[in-house]
């Protein structure tokens, strides 16, 4: 009896270590918030009259998502460039809803303190402004940790109702309060590629 008790005492920590190790291995191998490197998505943006405005591509890396915009037909100057909460641009661009904000955080980059999991900081959909040249073209690359392309995590753009990306008439001031960015001048539904 004493031998069995000795073996049980000696093996119990080993059993606990195995269970914890398997749990950590499962999380690292694709748990809900682990980025699936290489996932891609894109949005074809159109104006309110249906004219093609350009494309926004998304490429997932280990620590966030690269957002690449190639746009045309915009008024020269700055424009807010924001991911919105619903994957719809019709019957009008208001169908895209408000800013994508799954963590219900405050607005603006003054709150950005991302920890790589979408759990802190500004709205997940807050991106830097884009700037159109005199000919109306805009080309920009951004890196964000506010979204993920995996299905499942709260900050996934592929939740039950999808997401859209909107170009606004005026630039965002990045402040604590949402600034008046004017009309929504382009919209595109984010789709997997």
Phi, psi and omega in degrees: 000319180296323179296318179298318180295319178298313179297321179297318179294321181287324184273340181303311178298325178296317178298317178296317180298321179295315180298313179297317179298317178296321178298313180295321178297319178297315180296315182291334184272012177136027176301172190306323185258001181284120181297136175269095185301135177100349177298145179227158177207168179205159175225130174265112183271143176230159176278170177302334179271001177094003178289141177293130181254333179144193186233143170240125179251150181232132179226122183275132176248183182292332185240013179162196184235130174275128180247123184236118183250138175223100190235162178212169175076017179265156173293140178303144178114192186277147179218134171295143186225101195224137172280132181250164195285342182237143179275063180210140176238006182227149017283341172216177186291347175295340179298341178286351177074203183272185178302143173295116188213064185294337181267000179052049180265175177286161181280151167095152181291349175296344180257005184286114173214051186302141177250015178084008181227013178070015187260359181208158174108201182290178174307142178302328182273355180291122176235162175297154176299155171251156183233121180270139177285178181301331179274003178087003179271149177217131177230126183208148173235134178228155172240130181227146172253006183279348180227168174216150180266350174298154167273145175119299182298153181303326183267023175280133175288349179255052173280191186301328183249010176068191181210159177228160175245136186238138168257128181259162183298320184237163181286157175277142178273356178065014184276180181296324177264143176295129180274163178282102182265007175073200185294158174271112188261349176204147182215143174211136177280132179281123182232149176295146176238000000 
